[in-house]
Amino acid sequence: MLTRRVIVCLDVKGGRVVKGVNFVGLRDVGDPVALAAHYEAAGADEITFLDISASAEERATLLDVARRTAERLFVPLTIGGGVRTADDVARALRAGADKVSLNSAAVSDPAVLTAAADRFGAQCVVASIDAKRNAQGVYTVWVKGGREETPLEAVAWAQECVARGAGEILLTSIDRDGARTGYDLALTRAVAEAVPVPVIASGGAGTAAHLVEAVQQGGADAVLVAGILHDGVTTVSALKRVMQQAGLPVRQTAVAA
């Protein structure tokens, strides 16, 4: 059975890590390089940096932060936000990223997924999908940091992303983001059952039990966590202990905290 990954997400703006609720109400939570090193030491399997403002200036800042972080990290690093072309993917990989996440750009031009996968391999290409349930109960895809709705249905879009070359899906529920009420299991399960690549559940982690549910009930291959770690509610190793007690295989860490 594959090891289930715990991925720590650091939303970066202005060179600092920030966190909000439902993609708004951002507050400063620390230095990205120091936090990434801290979470790796605590047992994180991967670190994800997301540039949530995505201007050219912010992207340059993020690449500098990524470069300094990659020099210290041994676990995989994913970079996302403001990545629009295969050349942008190349710059992120040169800065030290192991994988690159594409969201709005892939919706605008799905061919960028294929171009990136052809040049660097599908294992480097993560399709990031932000989804929200509408009044009709349909999960639609949102772009530009959750500010703009598209006509795309989330499951069908995930399938297209994989068909075009994405090797992994980062699936975020905007409704659950920062709410700490648990991942959207229906959304996660629908996508996980529809695609042959790993799905990362994102948005809503409040307790270790939520991570277990995302895997056992949602079919997620990995879980992304942010706020409950940044606020000191729990630790990576504490989350992994509960996952292991639930029978899920996780990578062991020597850190007890």
C-alpha positions in Angstrom: 0.0 0.0 0.0 1.3 3.4 -0.9 2.4 5.8 1.9 0.0 8.6 2.4 1.6 12.0 2.3 1.1 14.9 4.6 1.9 18.1 2.6 2.2 21.5 4.3 1.1 24.5 2.2 2.6 27.9 2.6 0.7 30.7 0.9 3.2 33.4 0.1 2.5 37.1 -0.5 5.1 39.8 -0.3 7.7 37.3 0.7 5.8 36.2 3.8 3.5 33.3 4.6 -0.2 34.3 5.0 -3.4 32.5 5.8 -7.1 33.3 5.4 -10.6 31.8 5.4 -12.4 31.1 2.1 -9.4 32.7 0.3 -9.9 36.1 2.0 -9.0 37.8 5.3 -5.3 37.1 5.0 -2.9 37.4 8.0 0.8 37.1 8.4 2.1 33.8 9.9 5.8 33.9 9.3 8.9 33.6 7.1 8.5 30.9 4.4 12.1 29.6 4.5 12.1 29.2 8.3 8.6 27.6 8.3 9.5 25.2 5.5 12.5 24.0 7.3 10.5 23.7 10.6 7.8 21.6 8.9 10.3 19.4 7.2 12.0 18.7 10.6 8.5 18.0 12.0 7.9 15.2 9.4 6.2 16.9 6.5 6.5 14.7 3.4 6.4 17.7 1.0 6.2 21.5 1.1 4.0 23.5 -1.3 4.6 27.2 -1.9 1.7 29.1 -3.5 2.2 32.7 -4.7 -1.3 33.9 -4.1 -1.0 37.3 -5.7 0.8 36.1 -8.8 2.1 39.4 -10.2 5.4 39.3 -12.0 7.1 41.0 -9.0 5.6 38.5 -6.6 6.6 35.6 -8.8 10.2 36.8 -8.8 10.1 37.1 -5.0 8.7 33.6 -4.7 11.4 32.1 -6.9 14.0 33.7 -4.7 12.4 32.3 -1.6 12.1 28.9 -3.3 15.8 29.0 -4.2 16.8 29.7 -0.6 14.3 27.1 0.7 15.5 24.4 -1.7 19.0 24.8 -0.5 17.8 23.6 3.0 15.1 21.1 2.1 15.4 17.4 1.4 11.6 16.7 0.9 10.0 17.6 -2.4 9.0 21.3 -3.0 6.1 22.3 -5.2 5.7 25.9 -6.5 2.5 27.4 -7.8 0.9 30.8 -8.6 1.7 33.0 -11.5 3.0 30.1 -13.6 1.7 30.7 -17.1 4.0 29.1 -19.6 6.4 26.1 -19.9 9.2 28.6 -19.6 7.8 29.7 -16.2 7.8 26.0 -15.2 11.4 25.8 -16.3 12.3 28.9 -14.1 10.6 27.3 -11.1 12.4 24.0 -11.6 15.7 25.8 -11.9 15.0 27.7 -8.7 14.8 24.3 -6.9 11.2 23.2 -7.2 10.6 19.5 -7.8 7.0 20.1 -9.1 5.1 23.0 -10.4 1.4 23.7 -9.9 -0.7 25.4 -12.6 -4.2 26.7 -12.0 -5.6 29.8 -13.8 -3.1 29.5 -16.7 -4.2 25.9 -17.4 -7.8 27.0 -17.6 -6.9 29.8 -20.0 -4.6 27.6 -22.1 -4.8 23.9 -21.4 -2.0 23.3 -23.8 0.5 24.6 -21.2 0.0 21.4 -19.3 1.0 19.3 -22.3 3.9 21.6 -23.1 5.2 21.4 -19.6 4.7 17.6 -19.3 6.5 17.0 -22.7 9.5 19.1 -21.6 9.9 18.0 -18.0 7.7 14.9 -17.4 4.2 14.5 -16.0 5.7 13.9 -12.6 6.6 17.6 -12.5 3.2 18.9 -13.5 0.5 19.5 -10.9 -3.0 20.7 -12.0 -4.3 22.8 -9.1 -8.1 23.0 -9.1 -10.1 25.4 -6.9 -13.7 24.3 -6.8 -16.9 25.6 -5.2 -20.4 24.1 -5.1 -23.0 26.3 -6.8 -26.7 26.6 -6.0 -27.5 23.7 -8.3 -25.1 21.4 -6.4 -22.5 21.4 -9.2 -18.8 21.8 -8.4 -17.5 24.5 -10.7 -13.9 25.6 -11.2 -12.8 29.0 -10.0 -9.6 30.9 -11.0 -7.6 34.0 -10.1 -7.3 33.1 -6.5 -11.0 32.0 -6.2 -12.3 35.4 -7.4 -13.7 34.3 -10.8 -16.0 31.4 -11.6 -15.6 29.5 -14.8 -18.2 27.2 -16.6 -15.9 24.2 -16.1 -17.2 21.3 -14.0 -14.5 20.2 -11.5 -14.5 16.4 -12.2 -14.5 16.8 -16.0 -11.8 19.4 -15.8 -9.6 17.2 -13.7 -10.0 14.5 -16.3 -9.0 16.9 -19.0 -6.0 18.1 -17.0 -4.7 14.5 -16.7 -5.4 13.8 -20.4 -3.3 16.8 -21.2 -0.3 15.7 -19.1 -0.9 16.5 -15.4 0.7 13.9 -13.2 -1.1 15.0 -10.0 -4.3 16.9 -9.0 -4.2 19.4 -6.1 -7.9 19.8 -5.3 -9.0 22.6 -3.1 -12.5 23.2 -1.8 -13.1 27.0 -1.6 -16.1 26.4 0.6 -14.0 24.5 3.2 -10.8 26.6 2.9 -9.7 27.7 6.4 -13.0 26.6 7.9 -11.6 23.6 9.7 -14.8 21.6 9.3 -13.2 18.8 7.3 -12.3 18.2 3.6 -15.1 18.1 1.1 -15.3 14.3 0.9 -17.9 14.2 -1.9 -15.8 16.4 -4.2 -12.5 14.6 -3.3 -14.1 11.2 -3.9 -15.6 12.2 -7.2 -12.3 13.4 -8.6 -10.2 10.6 -7.1 -12.5 8.0 -8.7 -12.4 9.8 -12.1 -8.6 10.1 -12.6 -5.7 7.6 -12.6 -3.2 10.0 -10.9 -2.7 11.0 -7.3 -5.2 13.5 -5.8 -4.3 15.8 -3.0 -7.2 16.8 -0.8 -7.0 20.5 0.2 -9.2 22.9 2.1 -10.9 22.2 5.5 -8.4 20.3 7.7 -9.3 20.9 11.4 -8.3 17.7 13.1 -6.3 14.6 12.4 -9.6 12.7 11.9 -10.3 14.9 8.9 -7.0 13.7 7.3 -8.0 10.1 7.9 -11.5 10.7 6.4 -9.9 12.3 3.3 -8.0 9.2 2.6 -10.4 6.5 3.7 -13.7 8.1 2.6 -12.5 10.6 0.0 -10.0 8.4 -1.7 -7.2 11.0 -1.5 -3.6 9.9 -2.0 -2.3 12.9 0.0 -3.6 15.6 2.3 -2.7 19.2 2.4 -2.6 21.1 5.7 -1.9 24.7 6.6 -3.8 26.8 9.2 -4.0 24.2 12.0 -0.2 23.9 11.8 0.5 27.6 11.5 -1.6 28.4 14.5 0.0 25.6 16.6 -3.3 23.6 17.0 -1.4 20.4 16.2 1.9 19.2 14.7 2.8 17.1 11.6 3.9 14.2 13.7 0.7 14.3 15.8 -1.3 14.1 12.7 0.8 11.2 11.4 0.4 9.3 14.6 -3.4 9.4 14.3 -3.2 8.4 10.6 -1.0 5.5 11.5 -3.3 4.4 14.3 -6.1 4.4 11.8 -4.2 1.9 9.7 -2.8 4.3 7.1 0.8 3.9 6.1 2.8 7.1 6.6 6.5 7.9 6.4 8.0 7.8 9.9 9.9 10.7 11.4 12.2 10.7 14.4 10.7 14.0 15.6 8.3 13.5 18.5 6.9 17.1 18.6 
